[in-house]
Amino acid sequence: MIIRRYRQFGLIIWCLVILGLSSIPQVHPGPPLFPHADKLAHFLIYGVLGAFAGWQHPASQRLTWLHGIVLGVAIAVFAAADEWYQMLIPGRSSDPADWIADLVGGVLGLTAVASVHNHRWHREKRGEAP
């Protein structure tokens, strides 16, 4: 399928979107819509990243705990690099709480996709059994 062949582009494009958003200087940030709105934004943005990361796994294989740990570490490293990068942008800062929101969102997005992926994999395997 063409979608499966090019699914890595979604992950790459989303990483570029995150870096693009991190590159926007905040000269005069306005008041937040509600307390900790920025943490929710981090959580959601990295939740999508985690979902894209989980979607990279071949459909013919079960996504194991080891795969999940490796992808989780990759998300954590990318989020840490993104937080560090924000220190270089005028008006931006690095916040460990943002990194935690990134990590939690990424892992939950990955877990959601892995659950669906493994459920489908098990269902297909049961259908092949005699």
C-alpha positions as CSV (number, residue, x, y, z in Angstrom):
1,M,0.0,0.0,0.0
2,I,1.2,3.5,-0.8
3,I,0.3,4.8,2.6
4,R,2.4,2.3,4.4
5,R,5.3,2.9,2.0
6,Y,5.4,6.6,2.8
7,R,4.3,6.7,6.4
8,Q,7.7,7.7,7.6
9,F,7.2,11.1,6.0
10,G,4.4,11.9,8.5
11,L,6.9,11.4,11.3
12,I,9.6,13.5,9.6
13,I,7.1,16.3,8.8
14,W,5.8,16.3,12.4
15,C,9.3,16.6,13.8
16,L,9.9,19.5,11.5
17,V,6.6,21.1,12.6
18,I,7.7,20.8,16.2
19,L,11.1,22.4,15.4
20,G,9.3,25.1,13.5
21,L,7.0,25.9,16.4
22,S,10.1,25.9,18.7
23,S,11.8,28.4,16.4
24,I,9.1,31.1,16.8
25,P,10.4,33.9,19.1
26,Q,8.1,35.0,21.8
27,V,8.7,38.7,22.0
28,H,5.5,39.6,24.0
29,P,3.8,36.4,25.1
30,G,0.2,37.1,26.1
31,P,-1.5,35.6,29.1
32,P,-2.3,31.9,28.8
33,L,-5.9,30.8,28.1
34,F,-5.9,28.8,31.3
35,P,-3.3,27.7,33.9
36,H,-0.7,25.3,32.4
37,A,-2.1,25.6,28.9
38,D,1.4,25.4,27.5
39,K,1.8,22.0,29.2
40,L,-1.3,20.7,27.6
41,A,0.0,21.9,24.2
42,H,3.3,20.1,24.8
43,F,1.4,17.0,25.8
44,L,-0.8,17.0,22.7
45,I,1.9,17.9,20.2
46,Y,4.2,15.1,21.5
47,G,1.2,12.7,21.7
48,V,0.9,13.0,18.0
49,L,4.7,12.5,17.6
50,G,4.4,9.3,19.7
51,A,1.5,8.1,17.6
52,F,3.5,8.7,14.4
53,A,6.5,6.9,15.9
54,G,4.4,3.8,16.8
55,W,2.8,3.8,13.3
56,Q,6.3,3.2,11.8
57,H,6.3,-0.4,13.0
58,P,5.6,-3.0,10.3
59,A,2.0,-4.3,10.5
60,S,3.2,-7.9,10.1
61,Q,5.1,-7.8,13.4
62,R,4.0,-7.4,17.0
63,L,5.3,-4.2,18.7
64,T,7.2,-5.5,21.7
65,W,8.1,-3.8,25.0
66,L,11.7,-3.5,23.7
67,H,10.4,-1.6,20.6
68,G,8.3,0.6,22.9
69,I,11.3,1.4,25.2
70,V,13.6,2.3,22.3
71,L,10.9,4.5,20.7
72,G,10.2,6.1,24.2
73,V,13.9,6.9,24.6
74,A,14.0,8.4,21.1
75,I,11.0,10.6,22.0
76,A,12.7,11.6,25.3
77,V,15.9,12.5,23.5
78,F,14.1,14.5,20.8
79,A,12.1,16.3,23.4
80,A,15.2,17.2,25.5
81,A,17.0,18.4,22.3
82,D,13.9,20.5,21.5
83,E,13.8,22.0,25.0
84,W,17.6,22.8,24.7
85,Y,17.0,24.4,21.3
86,Q,14.4,26.7,22.7
87,M,17.0,28.3,25.0
88,L,18.6,29.6,21.9
89,I,15.5,31.4,20.6
90,P,14.8,34.9,21.8
91,G,12.0,35.1,24.3
92,R,11.9,31.3,24.7
93,S,13.1,29.2,27.6
94,S,13.6,25.6,28.6
95,D,11.4,24.2,31.3
96,P,11.8,20.7,32.8
97,A,8.0,20.5,33.2
98,D,7.6,21.0,29.5
99,W,10.0,18.1,28.9
100,I,7.9,15.9,31.2
101,A,4.7,16.9,29.4
102,D,6.4,16.1,26.1
103,L,7.5,12.7,27.4
104,V,4.2,11.8,28.9
105,G,2.3,12.8,25.8
106,G,4.7,11.0,23.5
107,V,4.6,7.8,25.5
108,L,0.8,7.8,25.7
109,G,0.5,8.5,22.0
110,L,2.9,5.6,21.3
111,T,1.0,3.3,23.8
112,A,-2.3,4.1,22.1
113,V,-1.0,3.2,18.7
114,A,0.9,0.2,19.9
115,S,-2.3,-1.1,21.6
116,V,-4.3,-0.9,18.4
117,H,-1.4,-2.3,16.4
118,N,-1.0,-5.3,18.7
119,H,-4.7,-5.9,18.9
120,R,-4.9,-6.1,15.1
121,W,-1.8,-8.3,15.0
122,H,-3.2,-10.8,17.5
123,R,-6.6,-10.8,15.7
124,E,-4.9,-11.6,12.4
125,K,-2.8,-14.3,14.0
126,R,-5.8,-16.0,15.5
127,G,-7.5,-15.9,12.1
128,E,-4.6,-17.8,10.6
129,A,-4.5,-20.5,13.2
130,P,-6.1,-23.8,12.3
